[in-house]
Amino acid sequence: MEIALGKKTAMYGNMPAETVSESQSVLQIARPVQQSRHIAVYWDFENIHIECSRALGLVPAKNAIQPHAVDVESLMRYCKSLGIVSLCRAYADWRNLAVYTDDLLSHSIQLVQMFSHTHLGKNSTDIQMCLDILTDNNTFPHIDTVVIVTGDSDYIPLIQKLRARGIYVIGIGVVGSTGYYLPKACDEFKFYHNIAKQPPVAPAGADIAALASEPAPPAETAPSDPAPESIETSPPDSADLNSVIKLLEEAYNQAAGEQGEKITLASLKPIMVQIDPAFDPANFGYEGPGAFKKLIAAIGGYTVEGHHIWKNKEARQHKFSREILDKYKVGTVVEGPINQIMPIGMLVWLEKGITGIVNTPNISWELTPPDYRLGDKIKAKVIDINAEQQRIGLSIKHLLDNPWADLLEKYKVGDTIKGEVIDLRPANAFIRLENAITGIVHVSNISWEFVSNPSDELKVGQIIKAKIIAIEPNMRRVSLSIKHLAPDPWEHIHHKYRVGQNVRCAIISQNNYGYYVRLEKGLVGFLPDKKAREPYQAGQQIEAEITAILHDSRKIFLDPIPTLKNSLPIPDFEPGKP
């Protein structure tokens, strides 16, 4: 192993690192020079499974047993053709992907069990996989090539770090679903159908046999840096444009057959590369961010809006307005399966090329919406349609009566209600008054005594009584108070306590500034830490002098008094509790 400091050279695999100036004082640790490539393979298996399933026309259901869709054997054969596979890990919730267990274990692939998906469709696979890849890269310096099986662009920052360390990165993804910039981030990128024996989709017009036989880099030679791209920026001549026009039209027609009219740029370029592996906007004089868009603009005849492309904007709008608007009028009830779950809501497949969106606030009148899964078939009402953006807004809750419409007729401020605790948060408790009507009890309204967390006093499923202290129908908010059902200890405090009075109290708890003390049931004071003569423990009884009573802010401040230890109990006090 070689170490280089200042202008000395460090070796990364078979490639020398760039020299640096003395002022940079960079310490670089070299990787041993090797005769053959050592490969580490990482599978974001749920990602590749879902994309292959969709290519086969299947709708993967969340948290359900999955069908077989990925050709593991062919992908592993390709990885082994690159060199020695030293490490291989696959990440997924394997309880639902047991159909692949034998295929993966037969190649000594480590199965990393991930969490179940949340209602947002997340289980932190990308985070765990990135951490493991970086850890392995530091632990096993002989590994010089990393293969990442995924189409997720979230891995681009990781890939950049690996390449900065001299690691050769190869990506494998599915045509039509791979992120736009992911292939560019890798040293080399392969599409699944070019490797698998039986691709999930046979691309129209593509010579699959020729693409599948594309030779892999020889195992006995280390990867070299990719050839630098052309720096010419002049527009392509007419002959070049004619060739790319034909290629773009063929790719566009193929994408339209799979996606309908709403075609994404991220899916179009990979299809063009699939048809012609030599295609690159740089070959036509366009480089850098937005190169593909610039090339399309030079070709003409296409409209690019955001991440989508249309062959004829006017025809698209005309068709959307005349046919879709007539079919999906506001108020129409539609039905379809959920094909994507996002933090902002859910996408619902209505028909080929037409998708509706149910934003999270429109899922349910309930505070916590039901837990829907991919593939679930739902009914919804059309509440908005935008021909320009080709967007259809849907609502599930608008199929039901609005329970908040007549709320003020049922409840009044000052009413005492009975409800069930359905959720506890650090600052609030949520109480179900009736179906879809939920009230909120702030932690300060649970008791007249000090409560640090609602879970200290309440439990989910508990039936409690509370008083309504505010109703805001427009905000769909009912504020409740439990403590207002009990007498307020501050009402008669001026008859019992005064500044300068000595009192006996008990320590409740401590924060960064001092101690909370209990004077009597429901009445709490504060003893600043700088006034404390010694560390106190919860439940310890002390004597103190009242130094201030602030009626407006309902605060009492005290100073400790030196005294002999007094064992007289404080009524109704349990150590550790207010």
Helices and strands as residue ranges (DSSP letters): E 3-5, E 11-12, E 15-16, G 22-24, E 27-29, E 38-44, H 45-55, H 72-82, E 84-92, G 98-100, H 101-105, E 110-113, H 125-139, E 145-149, G 153-155, H 156-164, E 168-173, H 182-185, E 188-191, H 192-195, H 208-212, H 238-259, E 263-264, H 265-275, G 281-284, H 291-299, E 303-305, E 308-310, H 313-319, I 320-324, H 325-327, E 333-342, E 345-351, E 354-359, G 360-362, E 377-386, E 391-395, G 397-399, H 407-410, E 416-424, E 428-434, E 437-442, G 443-445, G 454-456, E 463-472, G 473-475, E 477-481, G 483-485, H 493-496, E 502-510, E 514-520, E 523-528, G 529-531, E 541-550, E 555-560
